[in-house]
Amino acid sequence: MPQVLEFSDVVVRRNGRDIVSHLDWTVADDERWVVLGPNGAGKTTVLQLADTLLHPTSGAVTILGERLGRTDVFELRPRIGFASSAMARRVPPEETVLDVVLTAAFSVVGRWREAYDDIDERRALRVLAEWKLDHLADRTFGTLSDGEQKRVQIARAVMTDPELLLLDEPTASLDLGAREELLGLLSGYAQAPTTPAMVMVTHHVEEIPVGFTHVLLLRDGEVVASGPLGEALTAENLTATFGLEIALTHEGGRYAARAV
């Protein structure tokens, strides 16, 4: 399968410390990856590299066939969907939900004087319906619950039919009901045949949606394990990743972990 992401001996160094250390990693276009690890493991840094927001200190990052440092990132970024809490903070609270999603067509946050075609609006409304947000189209972003805002961020990220979708802790801070609703939607999306390659950062195995295929386990910027979920996500690897003896269970396509 074609590779959408390729990290070759990638190092990201800040203040003399390697945040990411000699990372080799590839993501194919039919794979759905979850990146797991404790705070400070380098998870978000990996996602920022994949979204062209960071360049490596050394090594090579190739995204959708284009190598960072040798390509125009402003032409590359519209091909990548990215949802994160940082993006949510940039959205004007008075912006309507429809406009939050619609403005992805121009890669801007906050509607100004752009002219949108009817096809853009129809596409935005269809995406909102797919993520169960169509009834909120005229609501302002600042009045939404955390769970609704998370879904709006993802709807915005998929608005432009990206070739790579990056999700930074999409279920963080959600209550049980909102988390399970979002995980159900992500599971359906991940299993659809037309879905692009996906990479999702999380702290918890309970938040891995059904339909995800691979895992990258990081600790202190280094790879503990990487590969298909059924092979790489083990109690032993989680124990090494989090520095605590972990028991892992798997039922109905979902995982659960606890300290022994």
C-alpha positions in Angstrom: 0.0 0.0 0.0 1.2 3.6 -0.7 2.9 5.3 2.3 1.3 8.6 3.4 3.8 9.1 6.3 7.4 8.1 6.5 9.7 9.1 9.4 13.4 8.2 8.9 15.7 8.5 11.8 13.8 11.6 13.0 15.1 13.6 15.9 13.5 16.7 17.5 15.8 18.4 20.0 14.9 21.3 22.3 17.3 22.8 24.9 19.7 19.9 24.5 17.0 17.2 25.0 15.6 14.9 22.4 11.8 15.1 22.5 11.7 12.6 19.7 14.7 10.3 19.4 15.7 8.6 16.1 12.1 7.6 15.2 11.6 5.3 12.2 7.9 5.0 11.4 5.6 4.5 8.4 1.9 4.8 7.9 0.1 3.3 4.8 -3.0 4.8 3.3 -5.2 2.0 4.6 -4.0 2.1 8.2 -5.5 3.7 11.3 -2.9 4.4 14.0 -3.2 5.2 17.7 -0.2 6.8 19.4 0.0 6.0 23.1 2.3 7.1 25.9 2.6 9.1 29.1 2.9 12.9 29.3 6.1 14.1 27.7 6.5 11.0 25.6 6.6 13.0 22.4 3.1 12.1 21.1 2.0 15.6 20.2 5.4 16.5 18.7 5.0 13.5 16.3 1.6 14.8 15.3 2.9 18.3 14.7 5.6 16.9 12.5 2.9 15.0 10.5 0.9 18.2 10.1 4.0 20.2 8.9 3.8 22.5 12.0 7.3 21.4 13.1 10.5 20.4 11.2 12.8 17.8 12.5 16.2 18.7 14.0 17.6 15.8 11.9 16.3 13.0 9.9 13.6 13.0 7.1 9.8 13.4 7.3 7.9 12.6 4.1 4.2 13.4 4.1 2.0 12.4 1.1 5.1 11.9 -1.0 6.5 15.4 -0.1 9.6 15.8 2.1 9.5 18.5 4.8 12.1 21.2 4.0 11.9 20.5 0.2 8.2 21.3 -0.4 5.8 24.2 0.0 3.9 23.3 3.3 1.1 25.8 2.4 0.3 23.6 -0.6 0.6 20.4 1.5 -1.5 21.4 4.5 -4.9 21.5 2.7 -4.4 17.8 2.0 -4.2 17.1 5.8 -7.0 17.2 8.3 -6.0 18.1 11.8 -8.2 18.4 14.9 -6.8 19.5 18.3 -7.7 21.5 21.4 -5.3 24.2 20.2 -7.4 24.6 17.0 -10.5 24.9 19.1 -9.0 27.8 21.0 -8.5 29.7 17.7 -12.2 29.5 16.7 -14.1 32.7 17.5 -16.8 31.7 20.0 -19.4 33.7 18.1 -18.8 31.7 14.9 -21.7 29.5 13.8 -21.1 25.8 13.7 -21.8 25.8 9.9 -19.1 28.5 9.4 -16.6 26.7 11.5 -16.8 23.7 9.2 -17.3 25.8 6.0 -14.1 27.9 6.5 -12.0 24.8 6.2 -12.5 25.1 2.4 -10.2 28.2 2.6 -8.0 26.8 5.5 -9.0 29.8 7.6 -10.4 30.1 11.1 -13.2 32.8 11.4 -15.3 33.8 8.4 -14.4 37.1 6.9 -15.1 38.0 3.2 -14.6 34.7 1.5 -17.1 33.7 -1.1 -18.3 30.1 -0.9 -20.0 28.1 -3.6 -23.3 26.3 -3.0 -21.4 23.0 -3.3 -19.2 24.0 -0.3 -22.2 24.7 1.8 -23.9 21.4 0.8 -20.7 19.6 1.6 -20.4 21.3 5.0 -24.1 20.4 5.8 -23.5 16.8 4.8 -20.4 16.5 7.0 -22.3 18.0 9.9 -25.1 15.4 9.4 -22.5 12.6 9.3 -21.1 13.7 12.7 -24.7 14.2 14.2 -24.2 18.0 14.3 -26.7 19.2 11.6 -29.2 20.3 14.3 -26.5 22.6 15.6 -25.6 24.3 12.3 -26.8 27.7 13.4 -25.6 27.5 17.0 -22.5 29.5 17.9 -19.3 27.5 18.7 -18.9 29.1 22.2 -22.3 27.7 23.3 -21.5 24.1 22.6 -20.6 21.4 25.1 -17.1 19.9 25.1 -18.3 16.9 23.3 -20.1 18.9 20.6 -17.0 21.1 20.1 -14.8 18.0 19.7 -17.1 16.7 17.0 -17.2 20.1 15.2 -13.4 20.1 15.1 -13.4 16.6 13.5 -16.1 17.6 11.0 -14.0 20.6 10.1 -11.0 18.4 9.7 -12.8 16.0 7.2 -14.5 18.9 5.3 -11.9 19.0 2.6 -11.7 15.2 2.1 -8.1 15.0 3.4 -5.6 12.3 2.4 -4.4 12.1 6.0 -6.4 12.8 9.2 -4.7 13.6 12.5 -6.5 13.7 15.8 -4.9 15.0 19.0 -6.7 13.6 22.0 -10.2 13.9 20.6 -11.9 12.4 23.7 -9.9 14.3 26.3 -12.0 15.9 29.1 -15.3 14.3 27.8 -17.7 12.7 30.2 -18.5 9.0 29.7 -21.6 9.6 27.5 -19.9 12.1 25.2 -16.8 10.0 25.0 -18.7 6.8 24.0 -20.8 8.8 21.4 -17.6 10.2 19.8 -15.8 6.8 19.9 -18.8 5.2 18.1 -18.7 7.8 15.4 -14.9 7.5 15.0 -15.3 3.7 14.8 -17.8 4.0 12.0 -15.6 6.5 10.2 -12.4 4.4 10.6 -14.1 1.3 9.1 -15.5 3.1 6.0 -13.6 2.1 2.8 -13.2 5.7 1.6 -11.7 6.9 4.9 -8.1 8.3 4.7 -5.2 7.2 6.8 -5.7 8.2 10.4 -3.4 8.9 13.3 -4.9 9.6 16.7 -3.0 10.5 19.9 -4.5 9.4 23.3 -3.4 8.5 26.8 -5.8 5.6 27.3 -6.4 2.3 25.6 -10.1 2.6 26.5 -10.2 5.4 23.9 -9.0 3.3 21.0 -11.9 3.2 18.5 -13.0 -0.1 16.9 -11.6 -0.2 13.4 -8.1 1.2 14.3 -5.4 -1.2 13.1 -2.0 -0.2 14.5 -0.3 1.3 17.6 2.8 3.3 18.2 3.9 3.2 21.9 6.3 6.0 23.0 8.3 6.7 26.1 10.7 9.6 26.5 10.6 10.2 22.7 11.6 6.6 21.9 9.6 3.7 20.4 8.7 1.0 22.9 6.7 -1.0 20.3 5.1 -0.4 17.0 2.9 -2.5 14.7 -0.6 -4.1 14.4 -2.7 -3.7 17.5 -3.1 -7.4 18.1 0.7 -7.8 18.2 2.1 -4.6 19.6 -0.5 -3.7 22.2 0.3 -6.1 25.0 0.4 -5.8 28.8 4.2 -6.2 28.7 4.6 -3.3 26.2 2.2 -1.1 28.2 4.2 -1.8 31.3 7.4 -0.7 29.6 5.7 2.3 28.2 4.1 3.6 31.4 6.6 2.3 34.0 3.9 0.5 35.9 2.8 -3.1 35.8 -0.3 -3.1 33.6 -3.0 -5.7 33.0 -4.8 -5.5 29.6 -8.1 -6.9 28.5 -9.8 -7.0 25.2 -13.5 -7.5 24.5 -15.8 -6.6 21.7 -13.1 -4.8 19.9 -12.4 -2.5 22.8 -9.4 -2.5 25.2 -9.2 -1.8 29.0 -6.1 -1.5 31.2 -5.5 -1.3 34.9 -2.6 -1.4 37.3 -1.8 -4.8 38.7 
